[in-house]
Amino acid sequence: MFYLKTVLTFFLFFTTILIHPAKGIDKQNENIQRSRGVVQELHKSFFNELSAAIKEGGIEKAIDVCHKAAQKITDSFKTDKQSIRRVSLQVRNPKNKPDLYEKEKLKQMVADHKRGELKNEYYEIVEKDGVKYFRYLSPILIKPPCLSCHGKKERLSPSIVKVLEVKYPEDKAFGYSNGDPRGAFSVIIKQ
């Protein structure tokens, strides 16, 4: 009988160890895939809106789209258990100011970029006030067209600078070079 109890105890112990991490891994993979998908769709939506605006009225029209539509587009991807937003250390729109967690991850991205070690994504589960959240950040990198509005301010077109000053009086989103991390898409999923 003792032998049977010992074998049964070991069996239950090892079954628990093997099953529970698998559930955790499956849940994490699900969160990663979900985050990647929503970031990809949001990025695609922004790209399509900005491309159409540039074709219609140039960079000034794109700034107008960013000013009027970017927040609405981002908000359309939110659900009861998931939020997504764009964050940056150098904000153009004050609504994109990072929380403390995002700020630390953005600083890490900048440091990783300087070392040539920038990752495509950063994620982990964190706990706040007894609630667990899956946090996911995907860097937004500066591409050549972005430099029209986010490059070194002295190199921008005076008409662009004027439009930005009117729409974003506290704008700090300048001084970037091609390939720099401009900020990140930040996804939070309640567990």
Buried (B, 14 or more C-beta within 10 A) or exposed (E): EEEEEEEEEEEEEEEEEEEEEEEEEEBBEEBBEBBBEBBEEBBEBBEEBBEEBBEEEBBBBBBBBBBEBBBEBBEEBEEEEBBBBBBBBBBBBEEBEBBEBBBEBBEBBBEBBEEEEBEEBBBEBEEEEEEEBBBBBBBBBBEEBBBBBBBEEEEBEEEBBEBBEEBBEEBEBBEBEEEBBBBBBBBBBEE
